Amino acid sequence: MEAIPHSPSEGVYPAVSDYVHAMEVRGAERMLFVSGTMGLDPSGVPGSSLEHQLELIWNNLRAILASADMTVDNIVRLTSYLRDASYAGPNAVARVAALGDRLIPTTAIVVQTLSEDWLVEIEVIAVA
């Protein structure tokens, strides 16, 4: 499988440093669509802070991906649902820490979550 980022420099606004406009995937045999994943511990209790919830989310995503013999390196698309716009910065920091140098198309949306205790939810698409 080959993932090719696309961020044209003409005809569209420039991509920021932790973002690409599009990801072309070639030769993928499997696709995994991961539901919105929350910052809950294994017993279903939400993390006590935004940072704790983001840590739990990425741990949960790693476990879900591993169940399909994938890692965060297989993620080609990510959508974050934030309870508050002020969470965008910490969310981006956590994403960059989890993905390292890999740039993928991302979208962050401010929403009212189903529970006040859920501060952020992340869904991904992964391919292999």
C-alpha positions in Angstrom: 0.0 0.0 0.0 1.2 3.5 -0.9 -0.2 6.7 0.7 0.6 9.8 -1.2 -0.2 13.2 0.3 -1.4 16.0 -1.9 -1.2 19.7 -1.0 -1.1 21.7 -4.2 0.6 25.1 -4.0 -1.6 26.7 -6.7 -5.3 27.2 -6.9 -6.1 26.5 -3.2 -5.1 28.0 0.2 -1.8 26.7 1.6 -1.8 23.7 4.0 -0.5 24.3 7.5 2.5 22.5 8.9 0.5 19.6 10.4 -2.0 19.1 7.7 -2.4 18.0 4.0 -5.3 18.7 1.8 -5.7 15.1 0.5 -4.3 11.6 0.7 -4.2 9.3 -2.3 -4.1 5.6 -1.4 -2.8 3.1 -3.9 -2.7 -0.7 -3.6 -4.7 -0.9 -0.4 -6.4 -4.3 0.2 -8.2 -3.5 3.5 -10.0 -0.4 4.8 -10.9 0.1 8.5 -13.5 2.7 9.5 -13.2 3.5 13.2 -16.2 4.9 15.0 -15.8 8.1 17.1 -13.4 7.0 19.9 -13.7 8.7 23.2 -11.2 9.3 26.1 -12.6 6.5 28.3 -10.5 4.0 30.3 -11.1 0.3 29.9 -13.9 0.4 32.5 -15.7 3.2 30.6 -14.7 6.1 32.9 -13.7 9.4 31.1 -10.3 10.9 31.7 -10.2 13.6 34.3 -8.8 16.3 31.9 -8.6 17.1 28.2 -5.0 15.9 28.1 -5.9 12.6 29.9 -8.8 12.0 27.5 -6.6 12.6 24.5 -4.0 10.1 25.9 -6.8 7.6 26.4 -8.2 8.2 22.9 -4.9 7.5 21.3 -4.4 4.4 23.5 -7.9 3.2 22.5 -7.2 3.9 18.8 -4.0 1.9 19.0 -5.9 -1.1 20.5 -8.6 -0.9 17.9 -6.1 -0.6 15.1 -4.1 -3.5 16.5 -7.2 -5.7 16.5 -7.1 -5.3 12.7 -3.3 -5.8 12.5 -2.8 -2.1 11.9 -1.0 0.8 13.6 -1.4 4.6 13.6 0.8 4.4 10.5 -2.2 3.0 8.6 -4.4 6.1 9.4 -5.1 8.1 6.3 -8.0 10.3 7.5 -9.0 11.7 10.9 -11.9 13.7 12.2 -12.0 15.2 15.7 -15.2 16.3 17.4 -14.4 18.8 20.1 -16.7 20.0 22.8 -15.1 23.4 22.9 -13.1 25.3 20.2 -10.3 25.9 22.7 -9.5 22.2 22.6 -8.2 22.5 19.0 -4.6 23.3 20.0 -4.2 20.4 22.5 -5.9 18.1 20.1 -3.5 19.0 17.4 -0.5 18.5 19.7 -1.8 15.0 20.7 -2.4 14.1 17.0 1.1 15.2 16.0 2.6 13.3 18.9 0.7 10.2 17.9 1.4 10.3 14.2 5.0 11.7 14.3 6.0 13.1 10.9 3.0 11.7 9.1 0.7 14.3 7.7 -2.9 13.2 6.9 -6.1 15.0 6.0 -7.9 16.1 9.2 -11.0 18.0 10.2 -12.0 19.3 13.6 -15.6 20.1 14.4 -17.0 21.7 17.5 -20.0 19.8 18.7 -22.1 19.2 21.8 -21.1 15.7 22.8 -23.7 13.2 24.1 -22.2 13.4 27.6 -20.7 16.5 29.3 -17.8 14.4 30.5 -16.7 13.6 26.9 -14.5 16.4 25.8 -13.3 15.1 22.5 -14.0 12.2 20.2 -11.9 11.1 17.2 -12.8 8.9 14.3 -10.3 7.6 11.7 -10.0 5.7 8.5 -7.1 3.3 8.2 -5.9 1.3 5.2 -3.5 -1.6 4.7 
